[in-house]
Amino acid sequence: MSFAWSPRSLRPRRCCRCCPWRPVARGFERVAATVYGYLDDDDDSDFSEDPVSNKSQQRASEEKKEEPEARSRQETMDEMFEQFFDAIDDLSDSELGNTCGTGFGLVIPKLKNESEIAAHYNVPLQAIHQLKVDFPECPPAELARFLARKSVSGNPEKAAKLISAYLEWRRGIPKWPAPPPDLPNPFRFNGFARDGSRLLLLLPCCINIDFKPDAYCQQLVRHLDMEVERADALRFTVLLDCRPHKALGYDAKPVWRLWTHISAMAKMFQAYFPERLQRFVIYPAGDIEMGAFRMFKGLLSTETLKRVRLLYSKLGYAAPAPPRELLEILDVREVRRENKVFFTGLEAECADVQFGTGV
């Protein structure tokens, strides 16, 4: 299928210090950009404003205007990809090369000393020592993650500004209001991927656009803060299952209408949990999505391309099962029992692969 590049995509693109090509995400300003900070101003991001308030928990329907239903999926593809990649493109070039194992029953080893931590994140050991003097409450691995940010590049002065704001933000978490009782939970933690990263399933079908993006960002922060230790080097493989799952009773909106929420969560993940993203896997992607991705690949940094993968399905979002290529990333035995319903059909594919009957 051919993909028509929208004339709107030829609009002027704003430049930035980190990535001269990176576009402004049209409409991303609506996602409390002043709260989370712009990614192209990453090293000067303002974390000091508490990203929660009672107002942020209000339903978006109180002030949002309904988008015209006539707006087609193809017409919004360019905006969707801009928002998402603008939100995650501060990945460093540090690799998880010393992580190994099948993923099944894997336990992430602790890095023994600061030298190992510096080597793991490819940052100067002296920079960790310098930051440790100013931030003794931070584990060395946490300091190293901020040093590893692409916009910081191992500079302790740049990292110090981000860490100060990050710690101020952390001190505000206990003051956050309780989440709305009817806020759906789109985040499902599982075991480990084959490369040793932790599996996090993100289900857009659970996102209710009556709630603002902030409400889901706060929810994700709470979950991550409970699931990961600040002192470890754990990374995540995020699985974005774009199917509506209406057969399971979900009243889902098309995923391209949820992209403002998803981009805000990606932005929050990158800002407050740097160097925790191993890869982002989006599936099942149809012809339109694959066409849009091919158009944008030339604009993305090498590091981002290493971390983002789209899995194709001829049926697109209507596919009854995840693409079998997902088995290259995970073993279905690592999926928690309560989440297996979202991987229905993949078990049979796994059996075919194990017994050599798959093609």
N, C-alpha and C positions, 0 to 999 in steps of 0.2 A: 504494500500500500504506500502510495506517495504521501509525503507530509508537506502540507502547504505552510511555508514560513510566513507568518503574519506580518504585514507592513508595519504594524505597531512595534514590532521588535527592532525596527531600525531607528528607534528614538535614541537621543543622545544618552550615553552612559557616563555616570560619574566615576572619576578616578579616585584612587586611594593610595596610601603609602605602601600597603602590603601587596596588593594585587591590582596593578594598573588596569586590568581588563574588567574587574568585577563590577557588575551593574548594581544600581540601587534596586532593591526589590520593590516594584511598584505595589503600593498598598501595604507594605510591611510597616510603614509608619503607624498604621492603625493598631499594631500589636504592641502597644506600650514600648515603642522603641527607645524612649527616653529612660525607661526603667532598666531595660536589659542592655542598652548601649548598642551602637552600630558596630558591626564586625570590622568594617574597614577603618574604624578608629579603635581597634581592639586594644592597643597598648595604652590608650587613654580612656578606656571604658569607665563609666561612672557606676560603680556597684553600690555606692553609698546610700542611694535611695532604696528603702525597703521595697522589694518587688511584690508586696502584698498590701492590701488594704481592704476594708469592708466593701469599698466600691468595686474593687477588682473581682469580688466574688459575686457581684450582681449578675443576673442573667443578661446576656448580650442583647436579647430581644427587646430590652427596655429602651435601647438607643440605636440599635442597628436598623438599617433600611434594607429591605429584602432586595437582593440582586435580581435583575430581570431573568426570568426563567429561560428566555430565548438565548441566553448566552451559552454557547455550546462548549463541550469539553475540549474540542480542538482549539477553539479560540482562547482558552485559558491555559493551554499547555506551556506557552512561553513564560507567562507570569508564574506559574506553579514551579517550574524548574528554577527560575531566578530566585524566588523566595527561599526555596530549600537550600540551594547551593550557596547563596549568600549567607545563610545561617550556619553552615558547617565548615566553610572553607577557611579555617585557621588551623588545620591539622599540620603538625610538624612532620618531618621526614624520618622521625625515629620509628624503628620497626620493632615488632615483638619477636625478633628472630630467635631469642633464646628460650621461647616458650614452645614446648613440644608435648606430644602425647595424643591419644586418640580422642580425648574429650570425655570419654565415658568414665564416670567415677573420679574425675580428675580433681586434685586438690592443688590450688595455686601455691607454690612455695614462696616463703618470705625471703626477700632479699636481705642478706646477712649484715651488710654494713654500707656505709655511705659511698664507698668506692664502687660497689656493685650497683648501687642505685644510680650513681652518676653515669656509669657505663651503660646501664639499661636504657636510660632516657637520653643518652648522648649529650650530656651537659657538663660544664666544668665543675669538678669537685670543689674547687676554691669558691665558686659562686654559691654552692650549697652551704659551705661553712660561713660565708659572709651573711647569708640570709638567716642562718640559724641564730646568729647573735641578736638580730633584730626581732626574730619571730621564734622564740624558744618553744612556744606551744605547738608549733607545726612539725609533724613528722618529716624527716628528710625526703621521703618519697613525694609528699605533697609539695614541698618546695621545688623539687626537681620537675614536677609536672608543670608548674607555672614557668619555670625556666625554659622548658621544652616548647612552649607555645611559639608558633612560627613568628609572630610579631614581637616576641621577646628575644628569641635567638640566644639564650644563655646570658643575657645582660641582667645582672642582679638589681640594678637601679630600676629598670623597667618592670621587672618581676615584683619588686617591693611595693610599687604603687598598686598593682593588681591584688597582691596578697593582703595588703592593709584593708582595701575595700572588701575583699572576700571575707575576711575575718569579721568585719563589721556587719556584713550581711548575715553571717552565720549566727552572730549574737542575737539577731532579730527573729530567727526561726521560732523559738519558743513563744513569741508574742503573736504569731500568726493566728488568725481566727480559724476555728474548726471548719473543715470543708463542708459544703452543703450536703445534707444527708442523702439527697437524690442525685449527687454527682456520679455519673458512671465511671468505672475504672477501666481504662484502655490498656493498662500496663500489666503484663504477665511475665514474671520471672521464671526461668527454667534452669536446667543444668548448664553444661559447658559445650561449646562448639568444638570441632575437631582440632582447632588451633589453640585451644586452652582458654579462649575468652568466654565470658559468661553470656548466656543467651537471654535477651530481653525481647519479648514479643509485644509489638505495638499494634493494637487493633483499632483502626479508624472507625470501624462499625460501632464502637462503643462511645464515640465522641458525640455529644449533644451540643449543637452549635448555639443553643440557648444560653450556654455558659461561655463566658469569655475565655480566651486562651490563657490568661493568668491563672484561672482556677486549675487548669490541667497542669500548668507549669509547677504550681505549688504542690500539687499531688505527686508529680514525678520527683520533685526534690525530696519529699518526705520518704518515698519508697527507696530512692537511691541511698539516702542517708542511713536507712536501716539495713540495707543489703550489703553495703561496701564499707570497708575500713579505710580510714584516711591514710593509714600507714602502709597499705599494700599496693601492689602494682597491677591490680586486676583491671582488665579492659572488658568492654562489652561488644558483642555482635548484636545489633538491633535488627530485628526482623519486622518489616512493615508489610503486613498482610492486607492488601488493598481490597479484598473481596467484601461484599456487603453482608454476607452471612444471614440473609433474610430467612432462610430455612431454619435457622436457630432462634428466630424470634427477634432479631435486631431490626430496628427501624432506621436503617443507615442512610445517610446522605451519600451522594457520589463523592469519592475520595478527593476529587479535584476541588470540591466545594469546602473541604476541610483543611485545605493546605495552609491557610493562615494559622490555624491552630497547630498543625504539625511543624511548621517552620518556627513558630515561637518556642515549641518544646525543644527542637534541635538547637536553637540559639541558646536557650537556657542550659542545655546539656553541655554545650561547648564552653559557655562562659564560666559556669560554676563547677564543672567537673572536667577540667582540661585533661587531655591525653587519656581519657577513659574510653574513647570510641575506637574500637578496632576496625569495625566495618559496618556499613549500613546496607542492608539487603532489602530491595523493594520487589515485591511479587504479588500476583502475576501481572506482568506488563504486556499490554497489547501492542498492536502496530503503531498506534498514535503515540503512546508513551515512548516506545523504542525510537521512533522517528525524532521525537523532541530531544531525547537524550543524545542521539547521534549529532544533532545540531549543536548541542551545548558542550559536547566533549572537548572541542577545540578551545573552549574558553576556560576550561577548568585546570587547576593546578595538577601537577603529576601526583602529589600526595593525596589530593581528593579522589582522583581517579582510582588510586590503589584501594581506597576505602569504601567506594560506592559501587554496588553491583545491582543491575536490574536483571531479573529472571523472566524470560519470555514465555508467554503462553498464547497460542493462536486465539483462544477464547477470551483473552484479557481478563477483566475482573469477573467474568462469568465462569471462569474455570472451576470445576467441581473440586479439584484437589490442588495443592501446591505443586509447582514444577518439580520434576524429579531431580533437577540440578541442585535443589536444596539439600539433597543427601550428601553432596560434596562438602557441605558446610557443617552439617550436624548429623548425629545419630538419633533416630526417633526415640531411643531409650532415654535420652536426656530430657525429653519433654515431660513435664509434670503431668500427673494423671488428670488433673482438672483442666488442662489445656490441650489434651490429645484430640478433642473434638475439632480443633482448628487445623489439625494435621491429618484428618481422615483422607484415606487414599494414598498417603505417603508410606504407610506401613507395608502395603502390598508391593510398592516399588522397592522398598528396602529389602524385602524378602527375595525379590527377583535378583537384586544386585548381589546379595549374600550367597545365593545358590547358583549364580552365574547364568540366569535365564534372561536377564535384562539385556537390552540392546543399546 
